[in-house]
Amino acid sequence: MSDAKQQNEFDFELVSPEKKLMSEKAWQVTVPGEEGDFGVRAGHSSLVSTIRPGVVEIVSKQGDAPAKIFIAGGFADVTATNLTVLAEQATKVDDMDKDAIEKDIANLEKKLADTKDEIEVSRFKKQLSLENAKLAAVSAA
């Protein structure tokens, strides 16, 4: 591998609480940061960021279509040669079922309308927010 090619790639890992989901070289990764999406390429400044629910896009080689993985939040640890995403939950966007997500949203909206308990309301709102992020991801795909 040429030095120029090595300089354009960096190590990317996607890790869930259960296991390492992905470990590969990448040319660019776009991460849904809490403050907004950010792109990572080789040589990026070091940072740690919280991640909101959204889609991580992994481009293995310049010009390739990105692999899209929905994550339910977590953290990103970036260095000049490495990006590690610690995800609470991760699913390939292509594996997500839009109809099932819409059904989950309808059920959560009904539960939210029927409950008066503040703790349950908070829990249902958080779940609803996550399901809406999933719906946005699958609708954009």
Biotite code that builds the C-alpha atoms (Angstrom):
import biotite.structure as struc

atoms = struc.array([
    struc.Atom([0.000, 0.000, 0.000], chain_id="A", res_id=1, res_name="MET", atom_name="CA", element="C"),
    struc.Atom([1.388, 3.424, -0.909], chain_id="A", res_id=2, res_name="SER", atom_name="CA", element="C"),
    struc.Atom([2.166, 6.018, 1.744], chain_id="A", res_id=3, res_name="ASP", atom_name="CA", element="C"),
    struc.Atom([-0.318, 8.433, 0.140], chain_id="A", res_id=4, res_name="ALA", atom_name="CA", element="C"),
    struc.Atom([-3.101, 5.861, 0.378], chain_id="A", res_id=5, res_name="LYS", atom_name="CA", element="C"),
    struc.Atom([-2.225, 5.067, 4.005], chain_id="A", res_id=6, res_name="GLN", atom_name="CA", element="C"),
    struc.Atom([-2.387, 8.778, 4.865], chain_id="A", res_id=7, res_name="GLN", atom_name="CA", element="C"),
    struc.Atom([-5.910, 8.994, 3.411], chain_id="A", res_id=8, res_name="ASN", atom_name="CA", element="C"),
    struc.Atom([-7.233, 6.123, 5.542], chain_id="A", res_id=9, res_name="GLU", atom_name="CA", element="C"),
    struc.Atom([-7.762, 5.750, 9.246], chain_id="A", res_id=10, res_name="PHE", atom_name="CA", element="C"),
    struc.Atom([-8.999, 3.009, 11.568], chain_id="A", res_id=11, res_name="ASP", atom_name="CA", element="C"),
    struc.Atom([-12.736, 3.004, 12.301], chain_id="A", res_id=12, res_name="PHE", atom_name="CA", element="C"),
    struc.Atom([-14.396, 0.917, 14.999], chain_id="A", res_id=13, res_name="GLU", atom_name="CA", element="C"),
    struc.Atom([-18.060, 0.704, 15.938], chain_id="A", res_id=14, res_name="LEU", atom_name="CA", element="C"),
    struc.Atom([-18.569, -0.835, 19.350], chain_id="A", res_id=15, res_name="VAL", atom_name="CA", element="C"),
    struc.Atom([-21.764, -1.658, 21.246], chain_id="A", res_id=16, res_name="SER", atom_name="CA", element="C"),
    struc.Atom([-21.983, -2.675, 24.912], chain_id="A", res_id=17, res_name="PRO", atom_name="CA", element="C"),
    struc.Atom([-22.139, -6.319, 23.765], chain_id="A", res_id=18, res_name="GLU", atom_name="CA", element="C"),
    struc.Atom([-19.390, -6.501, 21.120], chain_id="A", res_id=19, res_name="LYS", atom_name="CA", element="C"),
    struc.Atom([-17.264, -4.881, 18.435], chain_id="A", res_id=20, res_name="LYS", atom_name="CA", element="C"),
    struc.Atom([-19.639, -4.471, 15.478], chain_id="A", res_id=21, res_name="LEU", atom_name="CA", element="C"),
    struc.Atom([-17.225, -3.140, 12.886], chain_id="A", res_id=22, res_name="MET", atom_name="CA", element="C"),
    struc.Atom([-13.486, -2.632, 12.565], chain_id="A", res_id=23, res_name="SER", atom_name="CA", element="C"),
    struc.Atom([-12.116, -1.450, 9.234], chain_id="A", res_id=24, res_name="GLU", atom_name="CA", element="C"),
    struc.Atom([-10.148, 1.168, 7.363], chain_id="A", res_id=25, res_name="LYS", atom_name="CA", element="C"),
    struc.Atom([-12.166, 4.189, 6.280], chain_id="A", res_id=26, res_name="ALA", atom_name="CA", element="C"),
    struc.Atom([-11.624, 7.209, 4.071], chain_id="A", res_id=27, res_name="TRP", atom_name="CA", element="C"),
    struc.Atom([-14.364, 9.305, 5.724], chain_id="A", res_id=28, res_name="GLN", atom_name="CA", element="C"),
    struc.Atom([-16.984, 8.826, 8.431], chain_id="A", res_id=29, res_name="VAL", atom_name="CA", element="C"),
    struc.Atom([-19.833, 11.231, 9.157], chain_id="A", res_id=30, res_name="THR", atom_name="CA", element="C"),
    struc.Atom([-21.067, 11.174, 12.742], chain_id="A", res_id=31, res_name="VAL", atom_name="CA", element="C"),
    struc.Atom([-24.338, 12.622, 14.142], chain_id="A", res_id=32, res_name="PRO", atom_name="CA", element="C"),
    struc.Atom([-22.775, 14.667, 16.953], chain_id="A", res_id=33, res_name="GLY", atom_name="CA", element="C"),
    struc.Atom([-24.925, 16.201, 19.660], chain_id="A", res_id=34, res_name="GLU", atom_name="CA", element="C"),
    struc.Atom([-24.009, 19.675, 18.345], chain_id="A", res_id=35, res_name="GLU", atom_name="CA", element="C"),
    struc.Atom([-24.423, 18.673, 14.681], chain_id="A", res_id=36, res_name="GLY", atom_name="CA", element="C"),
    struc.Atom([-23.030, 16.229, 12.149], chain_id="A", res_id=37, res_name="ASP", atom_name="CA", element="C"),
    struc.Atom([-19.259, 16.159, 11.716], chain_id="A", res_id=38, res_name="PHE", atom_name="CA", element="C"),
    struc.Atom([-17.003, 14.411, 9.246], chain_id="A", res_id=39, res_name="GLY", atom_name="CA", element="C"),
    struc.Atom([-13.811, 12.594, 10.163], chain_id="A", res_id=40, res_name="VAL", atom_name="CA", element="C"),
    struc.Atom([-10.878, 11.910, 7.863], chain_id="A", res_id=41, res_name="ARG", atom_name="CA", element="C"),
    struc.Atom([-7.282, 10.897, 8.507], chain_id="A", res_id=42, res_name="ALA", atom_name="CA", element="C"),
    struc.Atom([-5.427, 13.649, 10.356], chain_id="A", res_id=43, res_name="GLY", atom_name="CA", element="C"),
    struc.Atom([-8.525, 14.951, 12.167], chain_id="A", res_id=44, res_name="HIS", atom_name="CA", element="C"),
    struc.Atom([-7.872, 16.786, 15.442], chain_id="A", res_id=45, res_name="SER", atom_name="CA", element="C"),
    struc.Atom([-8.499, 14.789, 18.568], chain_id="A", res_id=46, res_name="SER", atom_name="CA", element="C"),
    struc.Atom([-11.891, 15.155, 20.209], chain_id="A", res_id=47, res_name="LEU", atom_name="CA", element="C"),
    struc.Atom([-14.523, 13.320, 22.192], chain_id="A", res_id=48, res_name="VAL", atom_name="CA", element="C"),
    struc.Atom([-18.174, 14.001, 21.374], chain_id="A", res_id=49, res_name="SER", atom_name="CA", element="C"),
    struc.Atom([-21.547, 12.764, 22.483], chain_id="A", res_id=50, res_name="THR", atom_name="CA", element="C"),
    struc.Atom([-23.668, 11.385, 19.666], chain_id="A", res_id=51, res_name="ILE", atom_name="CA", element="C"),
    struc.Atom([-27.392, 11.908, 19.185], chain_id="A", res_id=52, res_name="ARG", atom_name="CA", element="C"),
    struc.Atom([-29.584, 9.230, 17.605], chain_id="A", res_id=53, res_name="PRO", atom_name="CA", element="C"),
    struc.Atom([-28.890, 9.272, 13.879], chain_id="A", res_id=54, res_name="GLY", atom_name="CA", element="C"),
    struc.Atom([-26.966, 7.735, 11.007], chain_id="A", res_id=55, res_name="VAL", atom_name="CA", element="C"),
    struc.Atom([-23.229, 7.121, 10.884], chain_id="A", res_id=56, res_name="VAL", atom_name="CA", element="C"),
    struc.Atom([-22.065, 7.071, 7.258], chain_id="A", res_id=57, res_name="GLU", atom_name="CA", element="C"),
    struc.Atom([-18.874, 5.125, 6.556], chain_id="A", res_id=58, res_name="ILE", atom_name="CA", element="C"),
    struc.Atom([-17.049, 5.631, 3.252], chain_id="A", res_id=59, res_name="VAL", atom_name="CA", element="C"),
    struc.Atom([-14.330, 2.978, 2.903], chain_id="A", res_id=60, res_name="SER", atom_name="CA", element="C"),
    struc.Atom([-12.696, 4.413, -0.215], chain_id="A", res_id=61, res_name="LYS", atom_name="CA", element="C"),
    struc.Atom([-13.062, 7.829, -1.820], chain_id="A", res_id=62, res_name="GLN", atom_name="CA", element="C"),
    struc.Atom([-15.916, 7.689, -4.335], chain_id="A", res_id=63, res_name="GLY", atom_name="CA", element="C"),
    struc.Atom([-17.623, 4.664, -2.728], chain_id="A", res_id=64, res_name="ASP", atom_name="CA", element="C"),
    struc.Atom([-21.243, 4.862, -1.579], chain_id="A", res_id=65, res_name="ALA", atom_name="CA", element="C"),
    struc.Atom([-21.421, 5.121, 2.213], chain_id="A", res_id=66, res_name="PRO", atom_name="CA", element="C"),
    struc.Atom([-22.504, 2.277, 4.467], chain_id="A", res_id=67, res_name="ALA", atom_name="CA", element="C"),
    struc.Atom([-25.250, 3.684, 6.712], chain_id="A", res_id=68, res_name="LYS", atom_name="CA", element="C"),
    struc.Atom([-25.743, 2.548, 10.279], chain_id="A", res_id=69, res_name="ILE", atom_name="CA", element="C"),
    struc.Atom([-28.365, 3.970, 12.636], chain_id="A", res_id=70, res_name="PHE", atom_name="CA", element="C"),
    struc.Atom([-27.141, 4.442, 16.179], chain_id="A", res_id=71, res_name="ILE", atom_name="CA", element="C"),
    struc.Atom([-29.290, 5.288, 19.178], chain_id="A", res_id=72, res_name="ALA", atom_name="CA", element="C"),
    struc.Atom([-26.696, 7.604, 20.711], chain_id="A", res_id=73, res_name="GLY", atom_name="CA", element="C"),
    struc.Atom([-23.339, 7.181, 22.371], chain_id="A", res_id=74, res_name="GLY", atom_name="CA", element="C"),
    struc.Atom([-19.867, 8.696, 22.146], chain_id="A", res_id=75, res_name="PHE", atom_name="CA", element="C"),
    struc.Atom([-17.224, 9.277, 19.475], chain_id="A", res_id=76, res_name="ALA", atom_name="CA", element="C"),
    struc.Atom([-13.507, 9.279, 20.267], chain_id="A", res_id=77, res_name="ASP", atom_name="CA", element="C"),
    struc.Atom([-11.461, 10.810, 17.436], chain_id="A", res_id=78, res_name="VAL", atom_name="CA", element="C"),
    struc.Atom([-7.690, 10.935, 16.940], chain_id="A", res_id=79, res_name="THR", atom_name="CA", element="C"),
    struc.Atom([-5.611, 11.668, 13.834], chain_id="A", res_id=80, res_name="ALA", atom_name="CA", element="C"),
    struc.Atom([-5.461, 7.940, 13.018], chain_id="A", res_id=81, res_name="THR", atom_name="CA", element="C"),
    struc.Atom([-8.553, 6.451, 14.642], chain_id="A", res_id=82, res_name="ASN", atom_name="CA", element="C"),
    struc.Atom([-12.284, 6.926, 15.217], chain_id="A", res_id=83, res_name="LEU", atom_name="CA", element="C"),
    struc.Atom([-14.107, 4.790, 17.743], chain_id="A", res_id=84, res_name="THR", atom_name="CA", element="C"),
    struc.Atom([-17.877, 5.095, 18.030], chain_id="A", res_id=85, res_name="VAL", atom_name="CA", element="C"),
    struc.Atom([-19.318, 3.675, 21.244], chain_id="A", res_id=86, res_name="LEU", atom_name="CA", element="C"),
    struc.Atom([-22.979, 3.144, 20.375], chain_id="A", res_id=87, res_name="ALA", atom_name="CA", element="C"),
    struc.Atom([-25.829, 2.329, 22.734], chain_id="A", res_id=88, res_name="GLU", atom_name="CA", element="C"),
    struc.Atom([-27.491, 0.424, 19.896], chain_id="A", res_id=89, res_name="GLN", atom_name="CA", element="C"),
    struc.Atom([-26.635, 0.027, 16.189], chain_id="A", res_id=90, res_name="ALA", atom_name="CA", element="C"),
    struc.Atom([-28.629, -1.225, 13.185], chain_id="A", res_id=91, res_name="THR", atom_name="CA", element="C"),
    struc.Atom([-27.884, -1.106, 9.457], chain_id="A", res_id=92, res_name="LYS", atom_name="CA", element="C"),
    struc.Atom([-30.342, 1.329, 7.899], chain_id="A", res_id=93, res_name="VAL", atom_name="CA", element="C"),
    struc.Atom([-31.076, -1.217, 5.139], chain_id="A", res_id=94, res_name="ASP", atom_name="CA", element="C"),
    struc.Atom([-32.231, -3.689, 7.828], chain_id="A", res_id=95, res_name="ASP", atom_name="CA", element="C"),
    struc.Atom([-34.763, -1.277, 9.356], chain_id="A", res_id=96, res_name="MET", atom_name="CA", element="C"),
    struc.Atom([-38.491, -1.789, 8.671], chain_id="A", res_id=97, res_name="ASP", atom_name="CA", element="C"),
    struc.Atom([-40.309, 1.501, 8.028], chain_id="A", res_id=98, res_name="LYS", atom_name="CA", element="C"),
    struc.Atom([-43.766, -0.018, 8.619], chain_id="A", res_id=99, res_name="ASP", atom_name="CA", element="C"),
    struc.Atom([-42.712, -1.493, 11.975], chain_id="A", res_id=100, res_name="ALA", atom_name="CA", element="C"),
    struc.Atom([-41.218, 1.835, 13.050], chain_id="A", res_id=101, res_name="ILE", atom_name="CA", element="C"),
    struc.Atom([-44.416, 3.691, 12.098], chain_id="A", res_id=102, res_name="GLU", atom_name="CA", element="C"),
    struc.Atom([-46.432, 1.137, 14.077], chain_id="A", res_id=103, res_name="LYS", atom_name="CA", element="C"),
    struc.Atom([-44.149, 1.612, 17.110], chain_id="A", res_id=104, res_name="ASP", atom_name="CA", element="C"),
    struc.Atom([-44.606, 5.393, 16.843], chain_id="A", res_id=105, res_name="ILE", atom_name="CA", element="C"),
    struc.Atom([-48.409, 5.041, 16.763], chain_id="A", res_id=106, res_name="ALA", atom_name="CA", element="C"),
    struc.Atom([-48.328, 2.737, 19.817], chain_id="A", res_id=107, res_name="ASN", atom_name="CA", element="C"),
    struc.Atom([-46.060, 5.120, 21.731], chain_id="A", res_id=108, res_name="LEU", atom_name="CA", element="C"),
    struc.Atom([-48.251, 8.112, 20.852], chain_id="A", res_id=109, res_name="GLU", atom_name="CA", element="C"),
    struc.Atom([-51.294, 6.239, 22.193], chain_id="A", res_id=110, res_name="LYS", atom_name="CA", element="C"),
    struc.Atom([-49.470, 5.275, 25.402], chain_id="A", res_id=111, res_name="LYS", atom_name="CA", element="C"),
    struc.Atom([-48.314, 8.873, 25.809], chain_id="A", res_id=112, res_name="LEU", atom_name="CA", element="C"),
    struc.Atom([-51.861, 10.187, 25.393], chain_id="A", res_id=113, res_name="ALA", atom_name="CA", element="C"),
    struc.Atom([-53.241, 7.632, 27.882], chain_id="A", res_id=114, res_name="ASP", atom_name="CA", element="C"),
    struc.Atom([-50.764, 8.126, 30.729], chain_id="A", res_id=115, res_name="THR", atom_name="CA", element="C"),
    struc.Atom([-50.651, 10.813, 33.386], chain_id="A", res_id=116, res_name="LYS", atom_name="CA", element="C"),
    struc.Atom([-47.604, 9.523, 35.289], chain_id="A", res_id=117, res_name="ASP", atom_name="CA", element="C"),
    struc.Atom([-44.736, 12.012, 34.767], chain_id="A", res_id=118, res_name="GLU", atom_name="CA", element="C"),
    struc.Atom([-42.052, 9.329, 34.794], chain_id="A", res_id=119, res_name="ILE", atom_name="CA", element="C"),
    struc.Atom([-43.921, 7.285, 32.179], chain_id="A", res_id=120, res_name="GLU", atom_name="CA", element="C"),
    struc.Atom([-44.548, 10.420, 30.093], chain_id="A", res_id=121, res_name="VAL", atom_name="CA", element="C"),
    struc.Atom([-40.808, 11.152, 30.133], chain_id="A", res_id=122, res_name="SER", atom_name="CA", element="C"),
    struc.Atom([-39.944, 7.562, 29.200], chain_id="A", res_id=123, res_name="ARG", atom_name="CA", element="C"),
    struc.Atom([-42.474, 7.464, 26.342], chain_id="A", res_id=124, res_name="PHE", atom_name="CA", element="C"),
    struc.Atom([-41.257, 10.837, 25.002], chain_id="A", res_id=125, res_name="LYS", atom_name="CA", element="C"),
    struc.Atom([-37.675, 9.562, 24.946], chain_id="A", res_id=126, res_name="LYS", atom_name="CA", element="C"),
    struc.Atom([-38.724, 6.361, 23.141], chain_id="A", res_id=127, res_name="GLN", atom_name="CA", element="C"),
    struc.Atom([-40.852, 8.391, 20.707], chain_id="A", res_id=128, res_name="LEU", atom_name="CA", element="C"),
    struc.Atom([-37.909, 10.670, 19.936], chain_id="A", res_id=129, res_name="SER", atom_name="CA", element="C"),
    struc.Atom([-35.730, 7.632, 19.192], chain_id="A", res_id=130, res_name="LEU", atom_name="CA", element="C"),
    struc.Atom([-38.377, 6.049, 16.933], chain_id="A", res_id=131, res_name="GLU", atom_name="CA", element="C"),
    struc.Atom([-38.802, 9.339, 15.053], chain_id="A", res_id=132, res_name="ASN", atom_name="CA", element="C"),
    struc.Atom([-35.038, 9.470, 14.492], chain_id="A", res_id=133, res_name="ALA", atom_name="CA", element="C"),
    struc.Atom([-35.219, 5.917, 13.128], chain_id="A", res_id=134, res_name="LYS", atom_name="CA", element="C"),
    struc.Atom([-38.084, 6.897, 10.823], chain_id="A", res_id=135, res_name="LEU", atom_name="CA", element="C"),
    struc.Atom([-36.102, 9.903, 9.539], chain_id="A", res_id=136, res_name="ALA", atom_name="CA", element="C"),
    struc.Atom([-33.108, 7.650, 8.869], chain_id="A", res_id=137, res_name="ALA", atom_name="CA", element="C"),
    struc.Atom([-35.068, 5.008, 6.980], chain_id="A", res_id=138, res_name="VAL", atom_name="CA", element="C"),
    struc.Atom([-37.065, 7.630, 5.057], chain_id="A", res_id=139, res_name="SER", atom_name="CA", element="C"),
    struc.Atom([-33.874, 9.359, 3.894], chain_id="A", res_id=140, res_name="ALA", atom_name="CA", element="C"),
    struc.Atom([-32.309, 6.100, 2.693], chain_id="A", res_id=141, res_name="ALA", atom_name="CA", element="C"),
])
